[in-house]
Each structure stands twice: as structure tokens, then as C-alpha cells.
Amino acid sequence: MREIFTLLLLVSAVIPDVRCRKIPNCLIVAGWCMAGAVRLYSEGLYGIFAGIRSAVLVILCGFPFFLMRGIGAGDIKLWSVLAALYGVGFFFEVAAVLFALAALYSLWILWRKRNLCGKIFHGEKHLVFGRGRKRDGGREKDREKITIILAPFTLLGYVLVLAGKWGGIC
């Protein structure tokens, strides 16, 4: 039951995230409510508090990345729903898979644009060797901004981890 709900929630979050790059708060609130109901039914009152603790922990871990503009608030809230439903351990397994997939996708985008070596060497020049600072902090402006939408990778990571658990791989 919770797997079907989670799949419906993730698919419902992917569609607006791909279209307008925002995950509606009504989906997040519905997810938190359903997580509370599922945890109450399966584990009792302790389950609700464990779900709240897991959701808050994921939000607190993700908040610094949101402040650095590395991850959107909707993605973090969506991940908190996963943590509330399944626990922090399961979420971190999903997170490892989704970040690996997103990293591979971003490398593919850079390779496709024939800019992979330029980005790697640009980062090496400023991060490793620490050459002089310019007014923009030592970084040249990118010609174009590439945004990786994480909700589809969250869905794919969830499905892969769930399949691995059902298949006895994880």
C-alpha cells in the first residue's frame, strides 16, 4: 500500500517539476499526512514520532544545500516525505542512487555540449591551484546555466532501491 502511494506521489511530483520546476506544497502536505497515517497504522504512536524525526532530519541535512542554491526546497521536502514514510536509512539509500544518476546525467550533458574537459579544467584551475581572485570571486561566468531537475531521479532512485530490496540485492 505505501509503495503504491509513494509511486503516485513521486509521479505526481515529477510532472510539475519537469514542467515548471516547482513541486506543489499540496503534494508535500498530502505526503506528510499519508506518512503519518501509514506510520500510525503500522507502528502506532511511536511510528508517527519516528516519521516526524526522520522528516525533520532530512530537512535539516538538506537546508545548507538549499542555502547554497544547490538543491531546491521542493526536492528537500519531497525527500522528507520519503524519510517520513520509510525512515532515514532507506532515504539515504535512495539519495545515494539518485545523486549518482544525477551526476552521470550532468556529465552526459557536459559531454554532449562538448564542454566536459573545459569544466573539469576550469574547476581544477580555481579550486586546486587557487590562482588569483578576480572581482567575481575567481570564477568566470558560465555561458549558459544547466539545471538538473531532481524529482525524476528521485523517482528512479526509489524504484531501483525498492526493486533491489524486493529482489534481495540490497
Buried (B, 14 or more C-beta within 10 A) or exposed (E): EBEEBBBBBBEBBBEBBEEEEEBBEEBBEBBBEBBBBBBBEEEEEEBBEBBBBBBEBBBEBBEEEBEEEEBBBBBBBBBBBBBBBBBBEBBBBBBEBBBEBBEEBBEEEBEEEEBBEEBEEBEEBBEEEEEEEEEEEEEEEEEEEEEEBBBBBBBBBBBBBBEEEEEEEE
